[in-house]
């Protein structure tokens, strides 16, 4: 089932207007642009979408906008995870009503549940929906890490189909491959090549906002057995991966999009716009990739 969710899924930014309200026109435009430029799936209201500052009503409206714009062509995945199981269940049910293809559920953050609590959390959310569920493991933001053994146990749930792995420990991914056939998506852009080489599904990416066709080509090359060419393409993008994360995501990918003319607006506090110095670094990298004159 996870195969149908795509290879290069972009974790979409949320465009805001001048008053920091969600700009649904720009959201639909961005979805169209991404699908035309390398993305064969989209994630709405994830980390890059500034989910902590979006209300449930705003998220539901965004799910409906993106589904209406591109849902007939690519899978639309809704970010529905929170650190409250009941809240995650409710938002997941709402997302299903909005017509999304799957949900992305983050490891509960801040409350630091033990492994048995993590297992119970994901099983409860999965049981509340018929949709495929992608587990989102990001210990850098949630503090707790889902071990390969826990992920393998979750993979036994019928509709838990994949993990977005933002833990850069490739040894844990190899161990997971030994234990389970759970699908694997790279959760960090700089992990995409390694995940593809080990037979993973692809990546849920940030850089695909600006270099989607190149990431899609990298996946094609690796799957065609042309790993050296894929690695060369990855090396050419390493500086971009680093640049976009010089400060908290999505500050700099939003700056990149604005520099490229996509007008995705600012950020809600506590995130703040890029400084002049950060903007200059982003612009230099876009010029180096011949994306900006």
ABEGO torsion letter per residue (X at the ends): XAAAAEABBBBBBBBBBAAGBBBAAAAAAAAAAAAABGBABBBBGBAAAGAAABBAAAAAAAAAAAAAAAAAABBBBBBABBABAAAAAAAAAAAAAAGBABBBBBBBBGAGBBAAAAAAAAAAAAAABABBBBBBBBAAAAGBBBBAAAAAAAAABAABABBBBABABAAAAAAAAAABABBBBBABAAAAAAAAAAGBAEBBBAAAAAAAAAAAAAAAAAAAGBAAAAAAAAAAAAAAAAAAAABBOAAAAAAAAAAAGAGAEBBBOABBBBBAAAAAAAAAAAAAAGABX
